[in-house]
Amino acid sequence: MNDQPSLGGVSTLWTIVLNARDKDVAARQELCRRYHPAVERYLRSAIREPGVAGDLAQEFAIKVLRGDLSGVVRERGRFRDFVKGVLRHLITDHYRKRVREVQPGENAPEPASPHDDLAAMDQAWARGWRQELLNRAWNALADFQAKSGQLVFDVLRFRADNPELKSHEMAERLTQKLGKPVTGDWVRQNIHRARERFGDLLLAEIVDTLNDPTASDLEDELIELELLQYCQPAFLKWRSERTA
């Protein structure tokens, strides 16, 4: 018997966030699951002490599971900015505590930042968030293949892992891998189809982290995260539908 709470109709990020804030245990667990890899990557990059980074990642998870999301306001826009703010507070509190353990008292100096350059920390967070979005899009593509029977994940993953191969070379290798004969034309058509599907899935993940974005908001996010190249056709379609 499965005793794990069910998310039921919870699907979009902001629905999960707001439900988590409103004492939905399953939603809190889902938030931890979604963002633990990006959170831990960022903390490891910012602190460069794996043990401390792991402890702070656990502290972040405890905050989420405990429901400490009162500062989340959907109208503020990007959920990743809220998460980054929480992590910065955790890092600052950690260094402040370390300094006061060495120099007790109220007059202990403020700790130096783990990075003097906050821009470097922002870049590290953006890289981690970007990778998490790409991972989620790949997982969604694999799910789509499993449900539809279309070999979009296998073909695109093979192309990503073997960018130097020409279509006919890919066809030869995929014939062996898939256990059925395929041609260069088949490879080209399915790569095109897979890229379109991947772009749609990736864009959906990004839109999900924003609050009712305008076309300009979404384009800025795609450019900042260096993801426009993966989903420009999907973005153009999304923009056209919004302005129709």
N, C-alpha and C positions, 0 to 999 in steps of 0.2 A: 504494500500500500504506500502510495507516494504522499509523504507528509509535508512536502514543500508547498508554500503558498503559491497560488496561481495568479498570474498577472491578468488573466481574463482578457478584457478588451484593451488593456494598456498596450500601446504600441509606439506612439511617437515620443520623442525625447521629452518635449515639454509637458506632455501628459504624465510621463513617468516622474519628472521632476516635481510637478505640482502635487501629484499623488504622494510622492515620498515626503514632501513637506507636510502633507495632511495625514501623517501616521499610517501610510500604507507600507507594511513591512516588505511585501514582495517588490514593490517599486524601489524601495531603498536597496534591496539586494541586487536588483537589476542595474541600478546606477553604479554600484560598486563593481559589478562584473564588467560593465561597459568601459569604465574609465580607469580601472586599476593599472593596465599596462602603460597608458599615457602618463598617469600620475607618477608611477614608479620611475619611468624613464626620465621624466623632468627632474624629480628629486635627486636621482643619481647624478644627473648632469650638473645640477645646481650645487650640490653639497660635496660630491665626489668622495663620500664615505658610504660604501654600500650598506653597512650595518645601520647607520643613522638614517639613511634614505629609506630603508625597509621599515624601520620603526615609524618614521613619519608617514609613510604610505599607509601603515596600519592605523595610525592615529586619524588620518583622513577618512579611512573606511569606517572607523568607529563613529566619527562625527556624522557621517551620512546615515549609518544604521541607527544612530541615536536620534536622528531627525533634526540635526543642527543646520537647517536650510532656510532659516528665517530671512536671511539676506537675499534670497533668490527672488528677483522681481522680473517677470517675463518681459515687461515693457522696456527693460534696459538693453535688450537685444541679444548679445551673444552669450550663450551659456559657458563657453570656454573661458570668457573673461572672469566670470564668477569663480570658476574652479581655480583659475590661476591666482586670483586674489586670496582665496583660502589657503592655497599652498604657500604663497609668499608670507602670509601671517604665521603659518606653522614654522617656516624656515627662520623668520625673524625671532619668533619666540624661543626657538631652540638655541640660537646663538646668544640671545639675551640671557637665557638661563645658564648657559655655559660660562659667560663672563661673570655673572653674579656668584657662581659657585667658586670661581677663582678669587674674586674681589667682592665679598659680601657687603651688603649695605645699600642704602637708597642712592648713594652718590656714585655707584659703579658706572663707568662710561658705557655708552651705547655700543653694541657690537658692530664690527664692520660687516658689510654684506658679504655673503659667500662669493659673490662676484661684484667687483666694483662697477661693472658695466651692466646696468639693468637691461640694456638692449640685448646683451648676450643671453640673459635669462629668458627674455621674451622670444628670442629666436629658437632657443632650446625647447620652449613650450610649444611654439608653433610647429616645429619639426615633429615633436611627439604626437601632437594632435593630428597633424597631417597623416602620419603613418597609421594612426588608429583608424582614421576615416578610410584610408586605402585598404587596410585589413578587413574592415567591415564590408566594404564593397566587394572584395574578393570572396568573402564568406557568403554574401548574398548571391553572388554569381554562381557559386557552387550549389547553393540551395535551389536556385532557378534551374540549373542543369538537372539536378536530381528529380525535380518535379516535372519538368517539361521533356526530358530526354534529349534535348538539344545539347550538343557537345561544346557549348560556348566556353565553359571554364577550362576544359582540357586543352582546347585549341589556343586560347589566349594565354594561359599559363605557360604552355609550351613555347609560344612566341616570345613571351617575356623572358623566359629562361634561355632562349636560343636566338637572340636578335640578329646574329650574323648569318643565319641560314636563309637561303632563297626558298621560294614557294615550292619548287619541285623537290628540294632537299627535305623540306618540312614534310611534304607528302610521303616521301619514302620512310622517314622516321615515324610519322604518325600511323602509317599503315601497319607497322610492326607494333606500335604502342596500343593502338585502338583495336587491333585484330580484325581490321576490315580494310579493303583497298580504298584509298582516297587519292584525288588528283590535285595538281597545283591549283586549278580553278576552284576546286572545292575548298582548299585551304584559304585562298584569298577571300572567297565569299564568306566563309565562316569566321575569319578574323574580323572582317568588316562588321558582321552581325554581332560578334562578341564584344567588339569595342563599343558599339552603340549601346548594347545592353549594360556593359560595365559603366559607361558614362552616365546613363540614366540612373543606375543604382547609386553611384557615387554622388551625383547631384542631389538625390533624395536624402542621402545621409547628411549632406552639408546644409540643405534647406532646413532639415529637422533640428539643427542646432541654433537656428536663428529665429527671431520673432517676426513673423509676417514680413520677410524682407522685400524691399523694392528691388528692381532689376539692378540698380546701381549698388545697393548693399551686397547683393549676392555676387556680383562681378568683382567688387572690391575684396570680398572674402576669398573668392577663387584665386585672385591674383596674389593676395597676401600669403595664401597657403601653397602657392605654386601648383594649383590643381586645374587651372583653366585648360591646359593642354589635353587633359584626359576627358573633359566633358563639355567642350565648347559647343558641339552640336546639340547636346542635351540642354545646355544653358540657353542657346538661341531659340530652341523649341519652347522652353519654359517661358522665356521673355515674350515670345509671340503669343502664347496662350494667355498670358497675363494682360496683354494690351489689346487683345481681340475684342 
